[in-house]
Every structure is written in C-alpha cells, then in structure tokens.
Amino acid sequence: AFGELQQKVTSDFALQSLHARLASIQDFAHNFRELEDRKGAAIVIPTFNLSAAADFDAVSNNYFSGVNEIDGATVNLDKHMVKSLMITDRDLAETEVQFNRDGGIAIGDTLGRALYKYVVDMINDVNVTKSESVTLTTKEAFADLFATVYTNELDIDQTVLMLTPDNFATLLGTLDSNVYGSRDAITGGRIPGLYGFAAVVCAPNMQSGLKGALVDKNSIGIAARYLEPMAGAYVSAWKASDSVSGMPIGFREACDLASGQRYLAGEFLAGAKIIRKDGIVLLK
C-alpha cells in the first residue's frame, strides 16, 4: 500500500502537472473551494449584481433604499473524470519507473487536460452573445483591444485576454523583450499585466474561427468535490488538494493478488458554469 510519504509524493507531483495544464484558465475560472464539502449534486454559488452607487440623500433615506441584488448560480457537478494506471510486479523489477511519482505526474496531467477542455469548450457562440471582429497582426492592433474592453463595459485590470496559439505567437513577434520582461514571463504561455490586462494567456483548443476572447475574471465558476471512497474498499485512498487550483484529486489504490497487478486511479468530481455571460467577448 502507498504509505504516507508515497501518498505525498504522488499528490505533490500530480498537483504540479495539474496546475501546468490549468495555467491558462486559472486567471478567470474562479474556484469555490470553500463550498466543496456541501452535499448534493450541485453547488449554489452566490453572485452579486450591484447597481451603481448613488449620492446620499437623507430625505429619501438612502441608507436603506437597496433592493435585492443577490442571486445564486447553480453549478452542477456533472463531470466525474477518472484516469487509472496499472503496473505489474515484473514491470517494477525490470524498469526504472517510480510508480508513485511518475504515476502522479501522468494522472495530474491527464485530468488537467480534461478539465481545461471542459471549461474552454464553454466559450463559444452558443453560450456567449458578445463578439468583436478584430485583425491581430500589429502591436497597435493588440493595443487597440484596450478600447474594445471598455466598449464592452469591462475593466482592463479585471480582464484576461485569451489568444489562440497562432495569435499568441503573433503577439510575441510584435514585442521587444523589455516590454514583456524576461524569458520566464512567457515560457508558460502567460504574460501578466501586458497592455493593462490582468493577464494575456495562450489558450489552445478554442472554438474554430475564434482568434481569442476577452474574459472577465469572474465570468466562469468552477466547483469541485472530493469523492470519498467507501471505508475499507481499497488498499489505500486519499485526497490531494491545495490552494492554487482549488481542484481536489482523489486517489485510490488497488491490487490484484492473483495476477500481481497494481492499480492507481485519480479522479475529480467537478462542474463549471458561465456565471457572467456579459463578461465574455469573443474575438473573431
């Protein structure tokens, strides 16, 4: 069975590879980790849609003129994704594979790919009504997106600019190194603060025909929950999570004594929803 140290190694490496896959959506896909222990097939996320502040008027008793502008967005936990690995006693004897470490890396990467695709697939013509036609070939064209943000009633410092890989590459070609900082600033496909944006990120696998999207940081909500196995059903079972992604991975280990096969499975139970449709603008 995986001991405490082996579990930690598997968890740490799995979470590292998970974060790498989710890097381009973590700026705007807000997680609600504090709600993950609630029971039920869905989690209700509180949302505030406040009107503008008004001048105080003592005659009209302005302190208590507020109306109910609090709502709840229901996120269904409808994605139960599992990835498992198997290794035999002979494999362990004949190879240099470190099953707990390398298995954690592979599982975290695979689950991260699945969650990334799940979220990015939501940013499409069906779910989003706002769009702008843009030609992104010059430095001036990318800078002009600043105006596009405010035309669509967004705030630049709260907006993430998603770009498809070819358009992200074009952007990099227009910049001098002293504009976007050191090489480390772009190795992960993410440039914070460029042109005033919260971040500019490279986002593969977006809907065909899109150049990218402007996404308010509070537009998409992700909820996740650890699916606890039945007591005693597995050789070992544990939860891996941290504060970076808010995405818990559940691990289960099992063995087949007759064949000498050892299994390691990772899973998540999650849901995502666009909770502010007017906070996303498709770039075409």
Salt bridges, closest charged atoms under 4 A:
ASP12 OD2 - LYS8 NZ 2.67
ASP27 OD2 - ARG190 NE 2.74
GLU36 OE2 - LYS239 NZ 2.55
GLU94 OE2 - ARG90 NE 2.68
ASP102 OD1 - ARG101 NE 2.70
ASP109 OD1 - ARG21 NE 2.62
ASP109 OD2 - ARG113 NE 2.97
ASP121 OD2 - LYS117 NZ 2.81
ASP125 OD1 - LYS284 NZ 2.83
ASP216 OD1 - ARG276 NH1 3.23
ASP242 OD1 - HIS19 NE2 3.34
GLU253 OE2 - ARG262 NE 3.05
GLU267 OE1 - HIS80 NE2 2.74
GLU267 OE2 - ARG252 NE 2.94
ASP278 OD1 - ARG276 NE 2.93
